[in-house]
């Protein structure tokens, strides 16, 4: 039998008797992952520590059980594509081509129906799914703004789709419920965003009505370029740095102490160049009002500093 999921009918057609099938299931050589759908135990073990492939196997088994020509979609497609999301999929999600209707929830999965052109389909890890662009538009029609922007930034950052492709799918889905929200998500997306923390921060900055910053801006002084920063508000000479813990983990060349020391020298050089530096982590990013309060204070100090220099 093949390494991936297969049906009882396929096992019988391959020459396995009902008695042998029962024996292979009893001794755990095969595992029943859906009613009448089996997978070799060795395959399950091989994907146990790979979230993308594990989810792809689960969706593949579900598609076999359904037998409807469905594809993995929504949160399932995002998981299989390896996109950044704020939450793990709570259930498997598949899409069937047809007239749009409310999803049917069953045993750990949801089936949705909607128009699915061929150009909105692709394959990943051997499983048919919606393309990255269609996946993002479907998610953005339903997810809260911050969740959808995190996923969209991730898709753009990893070049799984592009802004023109997203706009094409938005046009294909014109008039669908939630499509205006999806268009807002795409407008807020930033291919230069490097992390979920930066995406959450950008949404907080936007929803609090602060000026939009330049992202991944290069800073120079008399000696030339020396730093790339997450956010820059040039009008106030304010730099924003969204610092996740990973930023200070050993990178194989430097230990944590060396990394922290280098970051301190870098910040001192930014201050010497006349910038106000604001750092924040997940707690502030998830509290838009507090982040906005800190940034407004920095804008005030930065503008005062510039007026003082001009005088």
Backbone bond lengths (Angstrom), bond angles and torsions (degrees), N, CA, C in turn:
res aa  C-N    CA-C-N  psi(-1)  N-CA   C-N-CA  omega(-1)  CA-C   N-CA-C  phi
1 X - - - 1.466 - - 1.522 110.79 -
2 X 1.342 116.39 160.90 1.459 120.52 -179.45 1.515 110.68 -72.43
3 X 1.338 115.10 164.27 1.459 119.87 -176.05 1.517 112.09 -74.23
4 X 1.340 118.12 -26.67 1.455 120.86 -178.49 1.515 111.65 -87.48
5 X 1.327 117.60 -171.60 1.461 121.24 179.80 1.532 111.74 -62.84
6 X 1.318 115.97 149.72 1.462 121.95 176.68 1.523 108.17 -149.92
7 X 1.315 115.67 158.63 1.461 120.58 -177.21 1.521 111.15 -91.79
8 X 1.313 114.49 164.61 1.470 120.02 175.43 1.523 110.17 -59.92
9 X 1.348 115.78 -39.97 1.472 119.21 179.02 1.523 111.08 -61.13
10 X 1.329 117.49 -39.88 1.468 120.50 178.18 1.524 111.10 -66.26
11 X 1.328 116.91 -37.82 1.469 120.43 178.42 1.528 110.21 -64.77
12 X 1.326 117.05 -43.32 1.467 120.52 177.96 1.527 110.98 -63.39
13 X 1.349 116.57 -42.61 1.461 120.65 179.86 1.516 111.51 -63.85
14 X 1.354 117.11 -28.54 1.462 121.35 179.43 1.532 112.01 -80.80
15 X 1.329 117.42 -0.59 1.459 120.07 175.54 1.513 115.84 104.04
16 X 1.324 118.67 4.55 1.465 121.64 177.84 1.525 109.35 -83.22
17 X 1.305 117.16 126.46 1.456 121.17 178.28 1.522 109.76 -76.95
18 X 1.339 118.35 160.20 1.470 120.42 175.27 1.527 112.14 -55.00
19 X 1.348 116.97 -37.07 1.464 119.91 -179.96 1.530 110.64 -65.34
20 X 1.323 116.10 -43.59 1.467 119.30 -179.68 1.532 110.62 -66.71
21 X 1.329 117.24 -38.31 1.468 119.99 178.46 1.526 110.22 -60.81
22 X 1.344 116.19 -44.13 1.464 119.02 178.50 1.523 111.07 -61.38
23 X 1.338 116.52 -40.31 1.463 120.41 -179.06 1.527 110.98 -65.71
24 X 1.319 117.21 -42.60 1.463 120.46 -179.94 1.532 111.40 -65.44
25 X 1.329 116.93 -32.53 1.461 120.45 176.11 1.523 111.21 -74.80
26 X 1.336 116.15 -38.48 1.464 120.52 -179.00 1.518 111.91 -65.41
27 X 1.333 116.45 -41.65 1.475 118.17 -179.27 1.529 112.83 -87.83
28 X 1.344 115.90 9.64 1.469 122.68 174.78 1.525 113.67 64.78
29 X 1.339 117.38 23.13 1.461 119.46 170.30 1.529 109.21 -70.71
30 X 1.344 114.63 -39.41 1.461 121.14 171.38 1.523 108.67 -111.90
31 X 1.330 115.88 153.94 1.460 121.44 177.16 1.530 108.24 -125.65
32 X 1.317 116.56 132.75 1.468 121.14 175.98 1.528 108.46 -80.86
33 X 1.330 116.86 112.09 1.460 120.60 -178.88 1.527 112.33 -98.41
34 X 1.305 116.65 -20.39 1.454 124.51 171.89 1.523 106.81 -145.99
35 X 1.315 117.13 163.85 1.461 119.30 177.96 1.529 109.89 -59.38
36 X 1.320 115.31 116.90 1.460 120.19 179.20 1.505 114.04 77.18
37 X 1.336 118.10 11.84 1.468 122.13 178.85 1.523 108.31 -127.23
38 X 1.339 115.62 126.25 1.461 120.88 -175.35 1.531 110.50 -121.96
39 X 1.333 114.46 162.13 1.458 121.05 175.08 1.519 107.83 -146.71
40 X 1.331 118.76 141.72 1.466 119.76 176.92 1.525 110.93 -59.64
41 X 1.316 116.49 138.62 1.467 120.54 178.71 1.521 110.90 -59.13
42 X 1.325 116.73 -33.47 1.467 120.06 179.71 1.523 111.53 -64.08
43 X 1.333 117.12 -33.10 1.457 120.99 177.78 1.521 110.64 -68.87
44 X 1.328 116.60 -42.95 1.461 119.81 177.26 1.519 111.08 -59.90
45 X 1.319 116.12 -42.01 1.468 120.10 179.83 1.525 111.11 -64.69
46 X 1.327 116.29 -36.66 1.473 120.35 -176.71 1.524 112.54 -67.58
47 X 1.352 117.44 -27.59 1.469 120.13 -176.95 1.528 112.44 -105.05
48 X 1.320 117.37 2.67 1.472 121.11 -172.85 1.525 112.70 -56.46
49 X 1.331 117.36 -34.88 1.464 121.05 -176.83 1.526 113.17 -104.51
50 X 1.327 116.47 15.57 1.461 122.25 179.29 1.523 108.08 -121.50
51 X 1.341 118.29 95.34 1.468 120.56 -174.69 1.522 114.15 -56.00
52 X 1.333 117.01 -36.99 1.457 119.34 -179.09 1.520 111.44 -65.66
53 X 1.333 116.34 -51.75 1.461 120.21 -177.48 1.534 111.85 -69.54
54 X 1.316 116.69 -34.46 1.470 119.82 178.10 1.522 110.38 -63.25
55 X 1.331 116.60 -44.88 1.460 119.92 178.98 1.527 110.27 -67.26
56 X 1.329 116.60 -38.49 1.465 120.00 177.88 1.523 110.73 -60.42
57 X 1.326 117.18 -40.53 1.467 120.39 178.58 1.526 110.38 -64.51
58 X 1.322 117.36 -42.00 1.468 120.78 -179.86 1.526 110.96 -63.90
59 X 1.339 116.13 -41.32 1.464 119.94 178.87 1.524 110.11 -68.07
60 X 1.322 116.93 -41.01 1.466 120.71 178.51 1.519 111.00 -58.52
61 X 1.338 116.54 -43.00 1.462 120.86 178.98 1.526 110.58 -63.98
62 X 1.337 116.08 -41.24 1.460 119.75 179.06 1.523 111.30 -64.07
63 X 1.321 116.76 -42.56 1.464 119.84 179.79 1.529 110.98 -61.88
64 X 1.332 117.04 -37.86 1.461 120.42 176.54 1.525 110.63 -63.63
65 X 1.319 116.09 -42.91 1.457 119.94 -178.75 1.525 111.60 -65.90
66 X 1.342 116.61 -37.52 1.457 120.54 -178.60 1.519 112.19 -74.19
67 X 1.344 115.94 -42.72 1.458 120.27 179.50 1.513 113.88 59.73
68 X 1.346 117.55 36.64 1.460 120.93 -175.37 1.526 113.25 -114.75
69 X 1.298 118.57 9.06 1.452 118.94 -175.68 1.513 112.60 70.82
70 X 1.332 116.18 25.59 1.461 120.53 -179.49 1.521 110.56 -78.49
71 X 1.341 115.81 168.79 1.468 122.06 175.36 1.527 108.20 -132.60
72 X 1.331 116.14 154.51 1.452 120.13 172.21 1.518 109.17 -65.54
73 X 1.333 116.33 141.04 1.461 119.46 -174.32 1.518 110.45 -149.50
74 X 1.333 115.82 174.84 1.450 121.74 174.39 1.518 112.74 53.18
75 X 1.344 117.45 -132.28 1.467 120.30 -178.51 1.520 113.58 -58.82
76 X 1.328 117.10 -33.02 1.468 119.34 178.77 1.524 111.28 -67.40
77 X 1.334 117.01 -44.38 1.465 119.54 177.63 1.525 110.47 -62.46
78 X 1.338 116.93 -39.56 1.464 120.12 178.57 1.524 111.09 -62.06
79 X 1.332 116.80 -42.08 1.459 120.30 179.31 1.526 110.98 -65.37
80 X 1.311 117.59 -42.92 1.463 121.60 -179.53 1.526 110.73 -66.17
81 X 1.327 116.87 -34.76 1.465 121.18 178.43 1.525 112.52 -76.35
82 X 1.337 116.93 -14.04 1.460 120.46 179.16 1.510 113.62 78.50
83 X 1.331 116.99 30.56 1.459 120.59 -179.54 1.529 110.70 -78.99
84 X 1.329 115.72 151.70 1.462 120.46 172.46 1.525 108.97 -69.85
85 X 1.315 116.62 127.30 1.461 121.44 172.98 1.517 107.72 -136.84
86 X 1.317 117.01 155.17 1.453 120.45 -178.21 1.523 112.12 -80.02
87 X 1.332 117.20 -18.17 1.467 121.20 -179.13 1.520 109.89 -135.89
88 X 1.330 115.60 145.56 1.462 120.65 172.78 1.529 108.62 -71.58
89 X 1.339 118.49 149.72 1.468 119.79 178.43 1.533 110.73 -59.56
90 X 1.324 116.34 130.01 1.464 120.46 179.57 1.515 111.40 -79.89
91 X 1.325 116.46 -19.30 1.459 121.72 -178.98 1.522 108.31 -156.73
92 X 1.305 116.35 162.67 1.455 120.33 174.33 1.523 108.41 -73.01
93 X 1.329 116.24 148.21 1.463 120.39 -179.54 1.525 108.94 -133.12
94 X 1.328 116.06 128.41 1.463 120.98 177.43 1.513 109.01 -130.76
95 X 1.325 114.51 158.45 1.458 121.66 -176.96 1.521 109.03 -126.83
96 X 1.335 115.70 134.53 1.456 123.01 176.82 1.521 108.22 -113.43
97 X 1.317 116.76 133.85 1.459 121.08 179.54 1.524 109.40 -67.60
98 X 1.319 116.19 126.35 1.463 119.29 179.20 1.507 110.88 165.34
99 X 1.316 115.04 -171.78 1.457 120.47 -179.64 1.519 110.24 -65.43
100 X 1.321 116.30 131.32 1.461 120.55 -176.58 1.519 111.23 -59.31
101 X 1.322 116.36 137.64 1.454 121.45 175.86 1.522 108.83 -157.33
102 X 1.303 116.39 167.14 1.458 121.32 -178.61 1.531 109.79 -61.02
103 X 1.330 116.29 143.13 1.456 120.38 -178.60 1.525 112.99 -65.73
104 X 1.325 114.88 148.44 1.458 121.38 175.93 1.529 108.16 -101.54
105 X 1.328 117.18 121.42 1.459 121.40 178.02 1.515 109.20 -98.06
106 X 1.340 114.15 132.54 1.456 119.04 -178.89 1.518 109.17 -133.13
107 X 1.319 117.62 -137.72 1.464 122.92 -174.30 1.525 111.35 -77.18
108 X 1.347 116.03 79.87 1.458 120.11 176.80 1.509 114.50 78.51
109 X 1.328 117.71 16.18 1.459 119.06 178.05 1.521 109.92 -149.97
110 X 1.338 114.70 163.31 1.456 121.21 176.07 1.524 108.25 -127.90
111 X 1.331 116.17 136.34 1.469 122.50 175.61 1.518 107.75 -108.58
112 X 1.328 115.84 126.50 1.461 120.32 174.67 1.525 108.64 -115.09
113 X 1.315 115.59 154.95 1.460 121.32 176.56 1.519 108.62 -123.19
114 X 1.309 115.84 131.74 1.463 121.71 178.68 1.521 108.04 -165.77
115 X 1.320 115.63 163.04 1.461 120.07 177.04 1.527 109.30 -61.02
116 X 1.321 116.01 132.54 1.466 120.69 -177.49 1.528 109.43 -136.79
117 X 1.328 117.51 85.64 1.475 119.94 178.28 1.528 110.99 -62.03
118 X 1.308 115.81 157.55 1.465 120.36 179.95 1.523 111.79 -57.24
119 X 1.341 116.53 -35.14 1.466 119.28 -177.64 1.529 112.06 -72.95
120 X 1.312 117.78 -6.89 1.466 121.50 175.52 1.527 111.92 -97.01
121 X 1.331 116.79 8.46 1.459 121.40 -178.87 1.521 110.54 -112.93
122 X 1.317 115.79 149.00 1.458 121.11 173.59 1.521 108.06 -153.24
123 X 1.324 116.91 -175.59 1.464 121.83 178.67 1.515 108.57 -132.71
124 X 1.324 116.60 137.91 1.463 122.47 177.91 1.521 108.06 -141.19
125 X 1.330 116.60 130.15 1.471 121.84 -176.48 1.526 110.77 53.37
126 X 1.337 115.36 34.85 1.451 120.30 176.94 1.510 115.60 78.06
127 X 1.336 117.45 7.61 1.462 121.60 -175.96 1.528 109.55 -115.91
128 X 1.338 118.48 131.66 1.466 119.91 176.21 1.527 110.50 -69.86
129 X 1.324 116.60 129.25 1.461 122.32 179.17 1.520 108.56 -141.72
130 X 1.320 115.85 171.10 1.464 120.05 171.82 1.527 108.96 -72.31
131 X 1.320 115.87 150.72 1.464 120.11 177.01 1.525 110.02 -61.71
132 X 1.316 115.45 164.03 1.463 119.18 179.25 1.526 111.09 -58.87
133 X 1.331 116.99 -42.41 1.464 119.83 -178.61 1.525 111.13 -64.97
134 X 1.332 117.96 -44.97 1.470 120.18 179.10 1.523 110.15 -66.62
135 X 1.332 117.17 -38.05 1.462 120.59 178.39 1.521 110.39 -58.85
136 X 1.338 116.59 -46.48 1.470 120.86 -178.56 1.522 110.53 -63.91
137 X 1.304 118.16 -44.38 1.471 120.21 -179.44 1.525 110.31 -63.77
138 X 1.336 117.73 -41.90 1.468 120.30 177.96 1.525 111.00 -61.72
139 X 1.334 116.92 -44.76 1.466 120.46 179.70 1.525 110.78 -65.79
140 X 1.327 116.46 -43.44 1.459 121.00 -176.00 1.523 112.16 -67.50
141 X 1.314 117.86 -21.96 1.462 120.21 176.49 1.531 111.56 -71.76
142 X 1.345 117.06 -20.76 1.459 120.15 -173.10 1.526 113.96 -120.89
143 X 1.315 118.17 -31.49 1.460 120.74 -173.14 1.525 111.67 -78.64
144 X 1.342 117.41 154.72 1.468 120.75 170.60 1.525 110.36 -57.74
145 X 1.330 115.68 156.37 1.458 121.10 -174.14 1.520 112.72 -53.71
146 X 1.328 117.60 -49.19 1.456 120.21 -174.76 1.527 111.20 -64.66
147 X 1.349 118.40 -42.22 1.464 121.02 179.14 1.525 110.81 -62.55
148 X 1.328 115.67 -41.96 1.462 119.36 -177.34 1.522 111.94 -69.65
149 X 1.335 117.60 -37.96 1.466 120.01 179.61 1.525 110.56 -67.33
150 X 1.325 118.01 -39.26 1.467 120.71 177.44 1.530 109.76 -57.58
151 X 1.324 117.24 -48.07 1.466 120.47 -179.23 1.525 111.72 -66.22
152 X 1.327 116.91 -39.39 1.467 120.51 -178.83 1.515 111.26 -66.69
153 X 1.324 116.66 -45.23 1.467 119.82 176.81 1.523 110.99 -57.48
154 X 1.336 116.29 -42.98 1.462 120.72 -179.27 1.524 111.17 -61.09
155 X 1.332 115.84 -41.69 1.469 120.13 -179.55 1.519 111.29 -64.75
156 X 1.325 116.48 -40.82 1.459 120.48 179.07 1.524 111.47 -71.33
157 X 1.330 116.23 -41.92 1.470 121.09 -177.99 1.526 111.45 -60.58
158 X 1.322 116.64 -37.63 1.469 121.07 -178.37 1.527 112.39 -91.69
159 X 1.337 115.92 8.38 1.474 122.23 176.02 1.524 112.88 59.23
160 X 1.322 117.21 28.05 1.462 119.72 175.14 1.527 111.31 -78.00
161 X 1.308 115.36 -19.60 1.460 120.72 172.13 1.518 107.55 -152.28
162 X 1.327 115.72 -177.21 1.467 121.22 -179.06 1.524 108.25 -139.62
163 X 1.321 116.12 164.65 1.459 119.18 178.49 1.529 112.07 -60.83
164 X 1.350 120.16 -41.60 1.466 118.33 176.45 1.531 112.73 -59.95
165 X 1.336 117.57 -39.42 1.468 119.89 178.33 1.520 111.28 -64.29
166 X 1.332 116.34 -40.18 1.461 119.48 178.51 1.523 110.75 -63.78
167 X 1.323 116.97 -41.54 1.462 120.03 179.53 1.533 110.84 -66.04
168 X 1.321 117.26 -33.70 1.466 120.18 176.83 1.518 110.76 -64.17
169 X 1.331 116.85 -44.93 1.465 120.13 179.63 1.525 110.76 -67.26
170 X 1.338 117.26 -38.08 1.467 119.44 175.42 1.536 110.28 -57.21
171 X 1.326 116.43 -41.74 1.469 120.14 178.76 1.524 110.72 -66.85
172 X 1.337 116.89 -39.19 1.471 120.55 178.36 1.526 111.46 -62.19
173 X 1.329 116.77 -30.69 1.471 121.67 -175.93 1.530 111.76 -103.54
174 X 1.304 117.51 20.24 1.471 121.31 -178.23 1.520 110.64 -55.56
175 X 1.336 114.90 135.33 1.454 119.92 177.72 1.514 114.36 89.18
176 X 1.340 118.08 -7.15 1.460 120.23 -179.81 1.526 110.05 -74.34
177 X 1.315 117.51 153.56 1.463 119.66 175.58 1.531 110.99 -57.10
178 X 1.333 115.75 134.05 1.460 120.77 176.92 1.507 114.97 81.39
179 X 1.337 119.02 1.68 1.465 119.57 -173.16 1.530 111.27 -69.74
180 X 1.337 118.18 -29.41 1.460 119.45 177.30 1.526 110.63 -68.01
181 X 1.320 116.43 -37.94 1.468 120.10 175.30 1.519 109.82 -63.29
182 X 1.334 117.13 -41.65 1.464 120.76 178.24 1.524 110.85 -62.04
183 X 1.323 117.35 -39.52 1.465 120.74 178.53 1.525 110.46 -63.96
184 X 1.329 117.32 -37.22 1.469 120.69 177.51 1.529 109.92 -64.35
185 X 1.332 116.23 -41.41 1.469 120.30 178.14 1.519 110.43 -59.43
186 X 1.326 116.89 -47.41 1.468 120.69 -178.78 1.522 110.50 -63.43
187 X 1.329 117.72 -37.94 1.465 120.55 178.05 1.527 111.57 -63.36
188 X 1.327 117.13 -32.61 1.460 121.31 -179.54 1.535 112.80 -83.89
189 X 1.306 117.36 -13.96 1.466 120.81 -175.14 1.525 111.58 -64.39
190 X 1.335 114.97 150.70 1.466 121.20 -177.86 1.526 109.47 -138.99
191 X 1.329 117.78 110.46 1.466 120.08 179.87 1.522 113.50 -61.90
192 X 1.340 117.35 -20.90 1.463 120.85 -178.39 1.525 113.16 -86.02
193 X 1.309 116.91 -8.06 1.462 120.20 -179.32 1.525 109.55 -64.40
194 X 1.333 117.10 131.56 1.461 121.09 -171.26 1.522 115.06 -102.37
195 X 1.317 118.24 -4.71 1.464 118.87 -177.27 1.517 110.76 -161.97
196 X 1.338 114.44 163.23 1.462 119.45 175.42 1.522 110.81 -62.55
197 X 1.336 117.25 -36.62 1.459 120.52 179.35 1.524 111.06 -61.11
198 X 1.326 117.27 -41.78 1.463 119.80 177.66 1.529 111.06 -65.21
199 X 1.330 116.96 -38.40 1.464 120.09 179.25 1.523 110.88 -64.61
200 X 1.334 117.25 -45.10 1.463 121.10 178.31 1.530 109.88 -61.06
201 X 1.325 116.13 -40.59 1.464 120.58 179.34 1.519 110.98 -63.03
202 X 1.328 117.31 -43.05 1.466 120.51 -179.84 1.519 111.38 -62.37
203 X 1.337 116.33 -40.84 1.463 119.27 178.69 1.530 110.01 -64.47
204 X 1.332 117.55 -41.70 1.463 121.27 177.71 1.530 110.53 -60.45
205 X 1.326 116.39 -44.43 1.469 121.49 179.01 1.528 110.22 -60.81
206 X 1.326 116.35 -42.07 1.466 121.60 -179.27 1.523 111.19 -67.58
207 X 1.330 117.22 -48.96 1.460 119.73 -175.17 1.524 112.51 -68.45
208 X 1.338 116.61 -23.50 1.464 119.99 177.47 1.525 112.76 -88.14
209 X 1.320 116.86 3.14 1.457 120.62 174.19 1.513 114.94 75.67
210 X 1.335 117.67 20.09 1.464 120.14 178.36 1.530 109.97 -80.89
211 X 1.317 117.73 158.64 1.464 119.79 177.22 1.528 110.57 -60.34
212 X 1.316 115.91 143.23 1.462 119.89 178.26 1.527 109.81 -70.62
213 X 1.323 118.12 130.21 1.470 120.16 -179.70 1.520 111.50 -86.51
214 X 1.305 115.96 163.54 1.466 120.78 163.90 1.526 106.88 -77.51
215 X 1.316 116.42 140.47 1.456 119.93 -179.94 1.526 110.61 -108.09
216 X 1.331 115.15 147.03 1.460 122.39 -179.62 1.530 110.90 50.56
217 X 1.326 114.61 49.59 1.470 121.16 -178.95 1.525 110.92 -83.33
218 X 1.312 116.79 142.14 1.461 122.47 178.55 1.528 108.88 -93.39
219 X 1.335 115.86 129.42 1.462 122.38 -178.19 1.526 109.19 -106.34
220 X 1.314 115.33 136.90 1.469 121.14 -179.68 1.515 110.27 -126.63
221 X 1.324 115.45 157.77 1.460 121.46 169.10 1.527 107.82 -131.96
222 X 1.311 118.12 -161.88 1.462 121.40 -176.53 1.519 112.33 -60.79
223 X 1.325 116.27 -23.37 1.465 120.65 -179.33 1.519 113.54 -94.18
224 X 1.339 116.36 3.17 1.455 119.56 178.19 1.521 112.39 107.27
225 X 1.356 117.76 -174.20 1.462 122.18 -179.40 1.529 110.77 -62.41
226 X 1.341 116.50 138.37 1.467 118.06 179.91 1.529 113.49 -141.85
227 X 1.335 118.00 -6.95 1.466 118.39 -178.96 1.521 110.01 -155.02
228 X 1.318 114.81 146.42 1.466 121.17 168.65 1.520 106.56 -115.08
229 X 1.327 116.62 127.73 1.464 120.86 -173.80 1.523 109.76 -114.46
230 X 1.333 115.53 156.87 1.459 120.29 -177.18 1.521 111.92 -66.73
231 X 1.342 115.87 -47.33 1.469 121.01 -175.72 1.529 109.44 -137.71
232 X 1.331 115.14 141.97 1.461 120.11 178.48 1.521 109.64 -138.38
233 X 1.340 114.97 126.36 1.463 122.33 170.33 1.532 106.13 -109.41
234 X 1.298 116.87 95.51 1.458 121.23 -173.02 1.523 111.68 -65.97
235 X 1.336 118.05 -32.69 1.466 120.43 -176.47 1.523 111.50 -61.03
236 X 1.347 116.51 -30.53 1.468 120.31 -179.14 1.517 112.04 -111.32
237 X 1.327 117.22 1.89 1.464 121.64 -176.77 1.535 109.94 55.79
238 X 1.345 115.34 47.17 1.471 121.45 -179.84 1.522 108.86 -114.94
239 X 1.327 114.63 134.44 1.462 122.72 177.14 1.520 107.93 -114.26
240 X 1.315 116.74 134.80 1.461 122.39 175.40 1.515 110.15 -114.06
241 X 1.327 116.35 132.97 1.459 122.00 179.25 1.528 109.16 -125.10
242 X 1.326 116.03 116.58 1.462 122.16 177.39 1.521 107.55 -91.26
243 X 1.326 115.47 106.26 1.465 120.58 -170.42 1.520 112.09 -104.09
244 X 1.321 116.51 104.34 1.452 120.93 170.04 1.526 109.72 -84.73
245 X 1.315 117.37 162.70 1.462 120.82 -178.49 1.523 112.01 -61.95
246 X 1.340 117.19 -29.99 1.465 120.15 -177.31 1.521 111.86 -60.97
247 X 1.330 116.16 -24.19 1.470 120.37 -178.20 1.519 111.40 -62.82
248 X 1.342 116.56 -25.90 1.455 120.45 -174.86 1.528 112.72 -110.44
249 X 1.331 116.89 15.78 1.452 120.20 175.46 1.523 110.04 -85.54
250 X 1.322 116.10 150.18 1.459 120.63 179.07 1.516 110.21 -57.32
251 X 1.321 116.29 136.19 1.459 120.60 -178.64 1.526 112.84 -103.98
252 X 1.333 116.72 12.99 1.461 120.34 179.63 1.510 112.77 91.33
253 X 1.327 117.19 -24.49 1.465 121.52 177.51 1.517 111.53 -104.77
254 X 1.347 116.36 -31.23 1.456 121.51 -178.48 1.519 109.65 -129.77
255 X 1.326 115.92 145.30 1.457 118.39 174.94 1.533 109.25 -84.69
256 X 1.329 115.99 176.21 1.460 120.77 -175.63 1.532 110.97 -60.50
257 X 1.337 117.44 -41.29 1.461 120.42 -179.25 1.527 110.71 -60.43
258 X 1.336 117.23 -43.61 1.462 120.04 -179.86 1.529 111.26 -64.84
259 X 1.331 115.91 -38.73 1.461 120.07 -179.45 1.525 110.43 -65.28
260 X 1.338 116.82 -45.44 1.468 120.73 179.75 1.526 110.27 -63.08
261 X 1.346 117.04 -41.68 1.464 120.99 179.76 1.535 110.79 -62.77
262 X 1.330 116.24 -43.49 1.464 119.98 179.92 1.528 111.09 -65.72
263 X 1.330 116.72 -37.44 1.454 120.36 179.14 1.530 110.37 -66.75
264 X 1.329 116.95 -37.30 1.472 120.75 178.04 1.527 110.47 -64.32
265 X 1.343 116.77 -43.67 1.469 119.71 178.71 1.529 110.77 -63.40
266 X 1.316 115.23 -39.24 1.467 120.21 179.33 1.523 110.28 -62.56
267 X 1.331 117.59 -44.03 1.457 119.88 -179.79 1.526 111.30 -66.41
268 X 1.320 117.21 -39.24 1.466 119.92 177.43 1.525 110.52 -59.92
269 X 1.320 116.43 -38.54 1.458 119.98 -179.89 1.532 110.68 -68.85
270 X 1.342 116.94 -36.22 1.462 120.52 176.61 1.532 110.93 -64.11
271 X 1.333 116.20 -43.40 1.464 120.55 178.64 1.524 110.15 -64.13
272 X 1.331 116.73 -42.31 1.466 120.22 178.72 1.521 111.50 -62.00
273 X 1.351 115.97 -28.35 1.469 119.85 179.53 1.525 111.65 -81.82
274 X 1.358 116.40 0.81 1.461 119.51 174.09 1.514 115.26 97.63
275 X 1.340 117.30 18.80 1.451 120.23 -179.49 1.526 111.81 -103.96
276 X 1.319 115.26 145.80 1.461 123.04 169.54 1.533 106.38 -91.29
277 X 1.316 117.80 126.42 1.464 121.70 -176.15 1.523 109.94 -110.52
278 X 1.332 115.69 126.59 1.464 121.88 177.03 1.529 107.97 -118.40
279 X 1.319 115.98 126.11 1.467 121.25 177.67 1.529 109.81 -112.66
280 X 1.309 115.28 143.72 1.466 118.87 175.26 1.533 109.72 -150.14
281 X 1.312 114.26 162.45 1.462 121.17 178.16 1.516 110.75 -121.77
282 X 1.339 115.80 -158.44 1.460 121.10 -175.05 1.529 112.48 -62.01
283 X 1.330 116.79 -37.88 1.461 119.60 -175.42 1.524 111.33 -62.15
284 X 1.323 116.95 -45.88 1.463 120.18 178.52 1.526 111.54 -70.05
285 X 1.327 117.29 -39.46 1.468 120.37 -178.54 1.522 111.31 -62.05
286 X 1.335 116.18 -32.76 1.466 120.27 179.62 1.531 112.21 -85.43
287 X 1.321 116.79 0.86 1.463 121.90 176.93 1.532 107.33 -123.76
288 X 1.335 117.59 80.39 1.473 120.64 -173.28 1.514 114.29 -53.58
289 X 1.323 118.20 -38.28 1.465 119.74 -178.18 1.523 111.17 -65.50
290 X 1.329 116.67 -41.56 1.463 119.21 179.51 1.525 110.88 -67.36
291 X 1.337 116.99 -42.19 1.463 119.76 177.83 1.523 110.58 -61.92
292 X 1.333 116.35 -42.93 1.465 120.07 -179.87 1.528 110.70 -63.49
293 X 1.333 117.06 -38.79 1.467 120.56 178.52 1.521 110.55 -61.54
294 X 1.323 117.03 -43.58 1.462 120.80 179.91 1.527 110.69 -65.03
295 X 1.325 116.57 -41.99 1.463 119.46 -177.92 1.527 111.50 -70.05
296 X 1.317 117.63 -39.22 1.471 119.35 178.35 1.525 110.43 -62.40
297 X 1.329 116.09 -39.06 1.464 118.89 175.87 1.514 111.28 -61.64
298 X 1.326 116.53 -40.68 1.466 120.24 178.68 1.523 111.05 -66.76
299 X 1.338 117.83 -38.35 1.464 120.42 177.50 1.529 110.14 -60.96
300 X 1.332 115.94 -42.88 1.466 119.68 179.92 1.522 111.08 -62.62
301 X 1.334 116.30 -46.76 1.466 119.36 179.69 1.519 111.17 -64.06
302 X 1.334 116.09 -41.05 1.460 119.54 -179.27 1.515 112.30 -64.21
303 X 1.336 116.44 -42.40 1.466 119.31 179.65 1.524 110.96 -67.67
304 X 1.341 117.22 -39.18 1.467 120.11 176.85 1.524 110.71 -61.82
305 X 1.323 116.00 -40.93 1.466 119.85 -179.81 1.518 110.53 -62.58
306 X 1.344 116.37 -40.87 1.457 118.66 -179.52 1.530 111.86 -68.04
307 X 1.324 115.94 -38.78 1.473 118.52 178.17 1.527 110.36 -65.74
308 X 1.348 116.40 -36.86 1.458 119.91 177.74 1.508 111.62 -64.25
309 X 1.336 116.72 -40.32 1.468 119.00 178.28 1.520 111.77 -67.13
310 X 1.359 114.95 -36.38 1.484 118.65 -179.30 1.525 110.60 -67.02
311 X 1.349 115.70 -34.10 1.460 119.25 -180.00 1.519 110.48 -70.62
